[in-house]
Amino acid sequence: MDKIRKGDEVIIIAGKDKGKRGTVVRRVSADRIVVEGVNRVKKHVKPNPVKGVVGGVVDKDMPLHISNVALYNAGAKKADRVGFKLLEDGTKVRVFKSNGEVVGA
């Protein structure tokens, strides 16, 4: 079970985009994620009429290392660490370390 998943709201804690918030779009690998609107680069794209690509300069979100982001706790309005807890019915859930609330609830 991963501490940061697709769809989670995260805050950047290190790097050129420190302090920005965004949603996790996808997991590239076990330790890299793509966050919407963060770590943007300009990419030069060649036109490809077969695929319908016009070409030119486009903005692209690049992967970040998972250690540079932290889950955003909307209740506390700050970055927070994540732990795991077993509920009475046997399901495993993610909880915020600061206040014990279930993530995504």
C-alpha positions in Angstrom: 0.0 0.0 0.0 1.5 3.3 -1.1 1.5 6.4 1.0 0.9 8.7 -2.0 -1.5 7.6 -4.7 -3.1 8.9 -7.9 -5.7 11.6 -7.1 -4.1 12.7 -3.8 -3.5 16.4 -3.2 0.1 17.0 -2.4 2.3 20.0 -1.6 5.9 20.3 -2.9 8.4 20.5 -0.1 11.7 20.8 -2.1 12.9 22.1 -5.4 12.1 25.0 -7.7 8.3 24.6 -7.2 8.5 24.5 -3.4 5.2 25.5 -1.8 3.0 24.7 -4.8 0.1 22.4 -4.5 -1.3 20.0 -7.0 -3.0 16.7 -7.7 -1.1 13.5 -8.5 -1.9 12.6 -12.1 0.0 9.3 -12.3 2.8 7.2 -10.8 5.7 6.8 -13.2 7.6 4.3 -11.1 7.8 3.2 -7.4 9.5 6.5 -6.5 8.4 9.0 -9.1 5.1 10.8 -9.6 3.7 13.4 -11.9 1.9 16.3 -10.2 -0.5 18.5 -12.2 0.9 22.0 -12.9 4.2 21.3 -11.2 7.7 20.8 -12.6 6.6 22.1 -16.0 9.1 22.2 -18.9 9.0 23.4 -22.5 9.1 20.5 -25.0 9.7 21.0 -28.7 7.4 18.7 -30.6 7.8 17.8 -34.3 4.6 17.8 -36.3 3.2 14.4 -37.2 0.3 14.5 -39.6 -0.5 10.8 -39.1 -1.2 11.2 -35.4 -2.7 14.7 -35.9 0.1 16.5 -33.9 0.5 20.1 -35.0 4.0 20.6 -33.5 5.6 23.5 -31.8 6.5 24.2 -28.2 4.3 22.6 -25.6 4.3 22.7 -21.8 4.7 19.2 -20.2 4.6 18.1 -16.6 7.7 16.0 -15.7 8.0 13.4 -12.9 9.1 14.4 -9.4 10.8 12.2 -6.8 8.3 11.1 -4.1 10.6 12.4 -1.4 10.1 16.0 -2.6 6.3 15.9 -2.0 4.1 15.5 1.1 0.4 14.8 1.4 -1.6 18.0 2.0 -3.8 17.9 5.0 -6.8 20.1 4.2 -8.0 20.1 7.9 -4.7 21.4 9.2 -3.9 23.4 6.0 -0.3 22.1 5.9 1.9 19.2 4.7 1.5 16.0 6.8 3.1 12.6 7.1 1.0 9.5 6.5 0.7 6.3 8.6 -1.5 3.2 8.4 -4.1 1.9 10.7 -6.3 -1.2 10.8 -9.9 -0.6 11.5 -12.2 -2.9 13.5 -13.6 -4.6 10.3 -10.0 -5.5 9.2 -9.5 -2.9 6.5 -6.2 -1.0 6.3 -6.5 2.8 5.8 -4.1 5.7 5.5 -4.2 8.3 8.4 -2.5 11.6 8.9 0.1 11.5 11.6 -0.7 14.9 13.1 -4.4 14.4 13.9 -5.2 10.7 13.1 -7.8 11.5 10.5 -8.4 9.1 7.6 -6.9 10.3 4.3 -9.5 11.1 1.7 -12.5 11.0 4.2 
